[in-house]
Amino acid sequence: MIRVGIDLGCDHIRLVSHEEGLVFDEPSMVAFDKKGHVLAIGNEARDMKELMNDDIRIVSPLLTNNIDFDALHALFDQLCYDYHVFRMLKKTILLFSYPTNLSNELCEELKKHLLEFGASRVYFDQEIWIAAIGAKLDLFLPVASCVMNIGSSNCDIALFASGTMQKKDECKISGIHVNMQIKNWLSLQYGLDVTEDMIEMIKCGIGQTIKQESPKTMIIQGINRANGQLCSLELNENQLVDVLYPLCQQWAHWIMSFIDSLSNEQKEDVYMRGIVACGGTMLLKGLEKNLKAMLPCPIYVTDDPLNTVSQGLEILLSKME
């Protein structure tokens, strides 16, 4: 029997095998030729964006509210083909987690497609559930456990107790807004247009939310909108603090609003037990420290926040028979 998990994110898609662990972690993108045939998925599709023309079309199926199901099916099919998810004489169990903006009805459609494609059984659940399992929390305790997942395109918080999700909320501000803030700031402050890859390098290199005594610096490149010329610019961490710190404040306000909506008993549990946080955005420098300073409860970040959901899939796959 083959057991496979898929972490279906708006920004990234991850494939987890029960036997091999995480085997695919790349952008949720698919490239088509003009006849609709798949040319590439993941990183290869992203790298083809510069080649986009009438003959090549690059699609991110989940990045907008209008989900492109044809592209999503093609992405699933190619991924399953590349990693031999379906094999002769073997049954395949598929488990996938999905972001909040995907409804149960849409998930049922995906499930039907995967069953038609060859899966023996297909299970799915919201990403926040899988994240809680990946965080290794005992969700069947009578006391409340609070989990927060700030990903690139989604931001969720949920309260679990006695094996059920007691309450959940979604924030409109997610990790992608970090990149947007940087991009807009460079455009307004310096009249500079930079690539997505450069913004990602800035975020990972000098993206900071707390002032530093000896800030790191980075030389960046972009196109000067005034003359269309390529130019270089030196930035430091402290310049980014004023740009990104307001996001920490917005997240803290959202979390506090969620806590305020709980019952007195649930609030006491959260104040005592804290919030377990995961998602790649929790790697943003200073975010954890700022949230701890702004909120009246402990914040615990998982050991590997970027892959907590994938680890949850692995745990569930290991328990399946």
ABEGO torsion letter per residue (X at the ends): XBBBBBBBBAABBBBBBAAAEBABBBBBBBBBBAAGBBABBEAAAAAAAAABBAABBBBBAAABABBBAAAAAAAAAAAAAAAGABBBGBBBBBBBBBBAABBAAAAAAAAAAAAAAGBABBBBBBAAAAAAAAAGBBAABABBBBBBBBBAABBBBBBBBGGBBABBBBBABBAAAAAAAAAAAAAAAAGBBBBAAAAAAAAAAABBABBBABBBBBBBBBBBAAAGBBBBBBBBAAAAAAAAAAAAAAAAAAAAAAAAABBAAAAAAAAAAEBBBBEAAAABBGAAAAAAAABABBBBBBABAAAAAAAAAAAAAAABX
